[in-house]
Amino acid sequence: QVQLVESGGGVVQAGGSLRLSCTASPSTASLNDIGWYRPAPGKQRELVARISTIGITIYGDSMKGRFTISRDNAKNTVYLQMNNLKPEDTAVYYCHARSSNGYPYWGQGTQVTVSS
């Protein structure tokens, strides 16, 4: 049993930055790749960023160069540093992971609002 809890969302002006956190309880040890997703037109969710158990990262096209995903295994936490935010980045951001048997976990989401 794993719980994912996101934090760090808020309201920021265009061009500003936010740092999101996703903490897994009891730990990230039993999880496969952990990533961030957000709703997108025509899709259920779009990939924002993902990081593997060995630190390999993947980013959505519009996030490259602006967002950075990282992990701190000692703190059981994955971070998403979001820079140069744009109004179109406004969304609820969800943390997602899968257990070794494929069971999906989703966090409750954290709201990011970028004002112009």
Secondary structure, DSSP 8 states (H G I E B T S, - for coil): --EEEEE--EEEETT--EEEEEEEES-STTEEEEEEEEEETTEEEEEEEEE-TT--EEE-GGGTTTEEEEEEGGGTEEEEEE-S--GGG-EEEEEEEEETT--EEE---EEEEEE-
